C-alpha cells in the first residue's frame, strides 16, 4: 500500500476517533443531528456501491432500509430477541432480499432497472401494510432506550464499516470489476468478469448496510410504520447526496451527506418547504455544473468559472 493511501486511512481513523468523542463536547441537539447525519451518510455510501461503482442507478434502496427496520422491530417486539441479535438479523435479511431480487432485475439496464427497483420498494411497502405481524398500517412500537449514545456509536460504527468497504472497492480486484461493468458491461463480460455475480454481490452489500441503518433507526425512533421507512423521498435524498459529493468515490457521498444535511437542517428550521425546494435546486445545479460531484471540484482546486465552463462544454449541456 502506498504512503498516500496509508495517510488517507490514518486520516479517516483520526476523524472517527474525533467523532467518537463528540458526545462529550457537543449539545444533545447536535448529537441527534449527528445520528441522522450518520444514517444518511450510511445510505449514501451503501447506494454508492451499486450506483457509483457499478453504475446501476437503484431507486429502491429504501426497500432495504425498511426491511432492516421491520425485521429488527418484529424480532424485538414479537419474538423477544435482544437488540444485539435483532440488528444483525435485520441487515442479513435485507442483504438476502437484495440478492434475491437483484439477480433477476439486474439483467435490466438504465431506466428499466430504475423503474424495477422503484416498483420493488413500493411493493414492499404494500406487503408490510397488509401483514398482521408487522402491525399492518398501525406500525410497531419499540422498547424505549433513553440514552441516544447507543444509537450514536452504532451509526458511527456502521458508517465506518461501509466507508471501509467503499475504500476496499476503490483498490481491489472486485472493485475494478464493478468499475469495468459501469464503463462497458459487454466488454467486462468478454474480459472474463462474471457480471451477474459481481452485480448481485454489489447489490447485496448495498442492501446489507441499508438494512443495518434501518434497524438502528427503528430502535432509535421507537415507532415505525410503512409510510415512515419505505418513503421514496429517502432514496431521492441519498442519491442526491451521493451525486452531489461524487459517485464512485470513497469520500464523495460522505461530503454530500455532510453538506446537504447541514443546509437542509438549517432551512428546515426556517421553513420546511425551503428544504424540499433546496433538493430540487441541487439536482439541477449538479447536473449542469458539477456532474462529477463535490469531490472532483475539490481535486480540481476549488471554485472557478473555468471549471464550470469546462463541464458545460465537455458534457454538451
C-alpha positions as CSV (number, residue, x, y, z in Angstrom):
1,X,0.0,0.0,0.0
2,X,1.4,3.4,-0.9
3,X,2.2,6.1,1.6
4,X,-0.6,8.3,0.2
5,X,-3.2,5.5,0.9
6,X,-1.8,4.9,4.4
7,X,-2.1,8.6,5.1
8,X,-5.7,8.6,4.0
9,X,-6.5,5.6,6.1
10,X,-4.9,7.1,9.2
11,X,-6.7,10.4,8.5
12,X,-10.0,8.6,8.3
13,X,-9.2,6.8,11.6
14,X,-8.5,10.2,13.2
15,X,-11.8,11.5,12.1
16,X,-13.6,8.5,13.5
17,X,-11.9,8.9,16.9
18,X,-12.7,12.6,16.9
19,X,-16.4,11.9,16.1
20,X,-16.4,9.3,18.8
21,X,-15.5,12.0,21.4
22,X,-18.2,14.3,20.1
23,X,-21.0,13.4,22.6
24,X,-18.9,14.7,25.4
25,X,-18.3,18.0,23.6
26,X,-21.4,19.0,21.7
27,X,-25.1,19.6,22.8
28,X,-27.8,17.0,22.9
29,X,-29.4,18.5,19.8
30,X,-26.1,18.2,17.9
31,X,-25.9,14.5,19.0
32,X,-29.3,13.9,17.5
33,X,-28.3,15.8,14.3
34,X,-25.1,13.7,14.0
35,X,-27.1,10.4,14.4
36,X,-29.3,11.5,11.5
37,X,-26.3,12.7,9.5
38,X,-24.5,9.3,10.0
39,X,-27.7,7.5,8.9
40,X,-28.0,9.4,5.7
41,X,-24.2,9.1,5.0
42,X,-24.5,5.3,5.5
43,X,-27.4,5.2,3.0
44,X,-25.5,7.3,0.5
45,X,-22.3,5.2,0.9
46,X,-24.3,2.0,0.6
47,X,-26.0,3.3,-2.6
48,X,-22.6,4.2,-3.9
49,X,-21.7,0.5,-4.1
50,X,-24.3,-0.3,-6.7
51,X,-25.0,3.2,-8.1
52,X,-21.4,4.7,-8.1
53,X,-19.0,1.8,-8.6
54,X,-21.3,-0.5,-10.6
55,X,-23.2,2.2,-12.5
56,X,-26.7,0.8,-11.7
57,X,-28.9,3.7,-10.5
58,X,-31.2,2.0,-7.9
59,X,-34.3,3.8,-6.8
60,X,-35.3,1.1,-4.4
61,X,-32.6,1.1,-1.7
62,X,-35.3,2.4,0.7
63,X,-36.8,-1.1,0.5
64,X,-33.7,-2.5,2.2
65,X,-33.8,0.3,4.8
66,X,-37.4,-0.6,5.5
67,X,-36.8,-4.3,5.6
68,X,-34.0,-3.9,8.1
69,X,-36.2,-1.6,10.2
70,X,-39.1,-4.0,10.2
71,X,-37.1,-7.2,10.7
72,X,-35.4,-5.6,13.7
73,X,-38.7,-4.3,15.0
74,X,-40.6,-7.6,14.6
75,X,-37.8,-9.6,16.3
76,X,-37.7,-7.1,19.2
77,X,-41.4,-6.8,19.8
78,X,-43.0,-10.0,18.5
79,X,-40.2,-12.6,19.1
80,X,-38.4,-11.1,22.0
81,X,-34.9,-11.1,20.5
82,X,-32.4,-8.8,22.2
83,X,-31.3,-5.9,20.1
84,X,-27.8,-7.3,19.7
85,X,-29.3,-10.2,17.7
86,X,-32.2,-8.4,16.1
87,X,-30.0,-5.7,14.4
88,X,-27.6,-8.1,12.5
89,X,-30.6,-10.2,11.6
90,X,-32.2,-7.1,10.0
91,X,-29.0,-6.5,8.0
92,X,-28.9,-10.1,6.9
93,X,-32.5,-10.3,5.8
94,X,-32.0,-7.1,3.8
95,X,-28.9,-8.5,2.2
96,X,-30.6,-11.8,1.3
97,X,-33.6,-9.9,-0.1
98,X,-31.3,-7.7,-2.2
99,X,-29.5,-10.7,-3.6
100,X,-32.8,-12.5,-4.3
101,X,-34.4,-9.6,-6.2
102,X,-31.1,-8.4,-7.6
103,X,-30.3,-11.5,-9.6
104,X,-33.3,-11.1,-12.0
105,X,-33.7,-7.3,-12.1
106,X,-30.0,-6.6,-12.6
107,X,-30.5,-8.0,-16.0
108,X,-32.3,-4.8,-16.8
109,X,-30.4,-1.6,-17.6
110,X,-31.0,2.1,-17.5
111,X,-34.4,3.4,-16.7
112,X,-35.9,-0.1,-16.9
113,X,-33.7,-1.1,-13.9
114,X,-34.6,2.2,-12.1
115,X,-38.3,1.6,-12.5
116,X,-38.0,-2.0,-11.4
117,X,-36.2,-1.0,-8.2
118,X,-38.8,1.7,-7.5
119,X,-41.5,-0.8,-8.0
120,X,-39.8,-3.2,-5.6
121,X,-39.8,-0.5,-2.9
122,X,-43.5,0.3,-3.4
123,X,-44.3,-3.5,-3.4
124,X,-42.6,-4.0,-0.1
125,X,-44.5,-1.0,1.4
126,X,-47.8,-2.6,0.4
127,X,-46.7,-6.0,1.6
128,X,-45.9,-4.6,5.1
129,X,-49.2,-2.7,5.1
130,X,-51.1,-6.0,4.8
131,X,-49.2,-8.2,7.2
132,X,-50.7,-8.6,10.7
133,X,-47.4,-9.5,12.5
134,X,-45.8,-6.3,11.2
135,X,-48.5,-4.2,12.7
136,X,-50.0,-3.5,9.2
137,X,-50.8,0.2,8.8
138,X,-50.7,0.9,12.5
139,X,-47.0,0.3,12.8
140,X,-44.7,-1.1,15.5
141,X,-43.8,0.5,18.9
142,X,-40.3,-0.3,20.1
143,X,-39.0,-0.5,23.6
144,X,-37.6,2.9,24.7
145,X,-33.9,3.3,25.3
146,X,-33.4,6.6,26.9
147,X,-29.8,7.3,26.1
148,X,-29.0,8.3,22.5
149,X,-25.3,7.4,22.8
150,X,-26.0,3.7,21.9
151,X,-27.5,4.8,18.5
152,X,-24.8,7.4,18.0
153,X,-22.0,4.9,18.3
154,X,-23.9,2.2,16.3
155,X,-24.5,4.6,13.4
156,X,-20.9,5.7,13.6
157,X,-19.6,2.1,13.5
158,X,-21.8,1.2,10.6
159,X,-20.7,4.3,8.7
160,X,-17.0,3.5,9.3
161,X,-17.7,-0.1,8.1
162,X,-19.4,0.9,4.9
163,X,-16.8,3.6,4.2
164,X,-14.1,0.9,4.6
165,X,-16.0,-1.3,2.1
166,X,-16.1,1.6,-0.4
167,X,-12.4,2.2,0.2
168,X,-11.7,-1.5,-0.4
169,X,-13.7,-1.4,-3.6
170,X,-11.7,1.6,-4.8
171,X,-8.5,-0.5,-4.8
172,X,-9.5,-4.2,-5.0
173,X,-9.9,-6.5,-8.0
174,X,-13.5,-6.9,-7.2
175,X,-14.0,-3.1,-7.2
176,X,-12.1,-2.8,-10.5
177,X,-14.5,-5.4,-11.9
178,X,-17.5,-3.3,-10.8
179,X,-16.0,-0.2,-12.4
180,X,-15.4,-2.2,-15.6
181,X,-19.1,-3.2,-15.6
182,X,-20.0,0.5,-15.1
183,X,-17.9,1.6,-18.1
184,X,-18.8,-1.2,-20.5
185,X,-20.6,-4.3,-19.3
186,X,-20.3,-6.2,-22.5
187,X,-16.5,-5.6,-22.7
188,X,-16.2,-6.6,-19.0
189,X,-18.0,-9.9,-19.7
190,X,-15.7,-10.5,-22.7
191,X,-12.7,-10.0,-20.4
192,X,-13.9,-12.9,-18.2
193,X,-15.7,-10.9,-15.4
194,X,-18.8,-12.8,-14.1
195,X,-21.0,-9.8,-14.4
196,X,-24.2,-11.3,-12.9
197,X,-22.3,-12.4,-9.8
198,X,-20.5,-9.2,-9.4
199,X,-23.6,-7.1,-9.7
200,X,-25.6,-9.3,-7.4
201,X,-22.9,-9.2,-4.7
202,X,-22.7,-5.4,-5.0
203,X,-26.5,-5.1,-4.7
204,X,-26.4,-7.4,-1.6
205,X,-23.7,-5.4,0.1
206,X,-25.7,-2.2,-0.6
207,X,-28.8,-3.8,0.9
208,X,-26.9,-5.1,4.0
209,X,-25.7,-1.7,5.1
210,X,-29.0,0.0,4.3
211,X,-30.7,-2.7,6.4
212,X,-28.4,-2.2,9.3
213,X,-29.1,1.6,9.2
214,X,-32.8,0.8,9.1
215,X,-32.6,-1.4,12.2
216,X,-30.8,1.2,14.3
217,X,-33.2,3.9,13.1
218,X,-36.2,1.7,14.1
219,X,-35.0,1.3,17.7
220,X,-33.8,5.0,17.9
221,X,-37.1,6.5,16.7
222,X,-39.2,3.9,18.8
223,X,-42.1,3.8,16.3
224,X,-42.2,2.8,12.7
225,X,-44.9,2.4,10.1
226,X,-44.7,1.6,6.4
227,X,-45.0,5.2,5.3
228,X,-42.1,6.3,7.5
229,X,-39.5,3.7,6.4
230,X,-40.5,3.0,2.8
231,X,-40.7,6.6,1.7
232,X,-39.3,7.1,-1.8
233,X,-38.0,10.5,-0.8
234,X,-35.4,8.8,1.3
235,X,-33.9,7.2,-1.8
236,X,-34.1,10.5,-3.6
237,X,-32.2,12.3,-0.8
238,X,-29.5,9.7,-0.6
239,X,-28.9,9.7,-4.3
240,X,-28.7,13.5,-4.4
241,X,-26.1,13.3,-1.6
242,X,-24.1,10.7,-3.4
243,X,-24.2,12.6,-6.7
244,X,-23.5,15.9,-5.1
245,X,-20.5,14.6,-3.3
246,X,-19.2,12.5,-6.2
247,X,-20.4,8.9,-7.2
248,X,-17.8,6.2,-7.5
249,X,-15.5,7.8,-4.9
250,X,-14.9,6.9,-1.3
251,X,-15.4,10.3,0.4
252,X,-17.8,11.9,-2.1
253,X,-21.1,10.5,-0.5
254,X,-19.8,11.5,2.9
255,X,-19.1,15.1,1.8
256,X,-22.5,15.2,0.1
257,X,-24.3,13.9,3.2
258,X,-22.5,16.4,5.5
259,X,-23.1,19.5,3.3
260,X,-26.7,18.8,2.3
261,X,-27.8,17.5,5.7
262,X,-26.4,20.7,7.4
263,X,-28.0,23.0,4.9
264,X,-31.3,21.1,4.9
265,X,-31.5,21.2,8.7
266,X,-30.8,25.0,8.6
267,X,-33.5,25.6,6.0
268,X,-36.0,23.3,7.8
269,X,-35.7,25.4,11.0
270,X,-36.7,28.4,8.9
271,X,-39.3,27.0,6.6
272,X,-39.9,23.3,5.9
273,X,-40.8,23.9,2.3
274,X,-37.5,25.5,1.6
275,X,-35.7,22.3,2.4
276,X,-37.7,20.4,-0.2
277,X,-37.1,23.1,-2.8
278,X,-33.4,23.0,-2.0
279,X,-33.0,19.4,-3.0
280,X,-34.7,20.1,-6.4
281,X,-32.4,23.0,-7.0
282,X,-29.3,20.9,-6.1
283,X,-30.3,18.3,-8.7
284,X,-30.4,20.9,-11.4
285,X,-27.2,22.7,-10.4
286,X,-25.2,19.5,-10.0
287,X,-26.3,18.1,-13.3
288,X,-25.4,21.3,-15.1
289,X,-22.2,22.4,-13.4
290,X,-20.8,19.6,-11.3
291,X,-21.7,16.2,-12.9
292,X,-18.7,14.5,-11.1
293,X,-19.6,16.0,-7.7
294,X,-18.0,18.0,-5.0
295,X,-15.0,15.6,-4.6
296,X,-14.0,16.4,-8.2
297,X,-14.4,20.1,-7.6
298,X,-12.0,19.8,-4.6
299,X,-9.5,17.8,-6.7
300,X,-9.5,20.4,-9.4
301,X,-8.6,23.2,-6.9
302,X,-11.9,24.7,-5.9
303,X,-14.5,27.0,-7.4
304,X,-13.7,28.6,-10.7
305,X,-15.6,29.8,-13.7
306,X,-13.2,27.8,-15.9
307,X,-14.1,24.6,-14.1
308,X,-17.9,25.1,-14.6
309,X,-17.4,26.2,-18.2
310,X,-15.4,23.1,-19.0
311,X,-18.1,20.9,-17.5
312,X,-20.8,22.6,-19.6
313,X,-18.7,22.2,-22.7
314,X,-17.5,18.7,-22.1
315,X,-20.9,17.3,-21.3
316,X,-22.5,19.4,-24.1
317,X,-25.2,21.0,-21.9
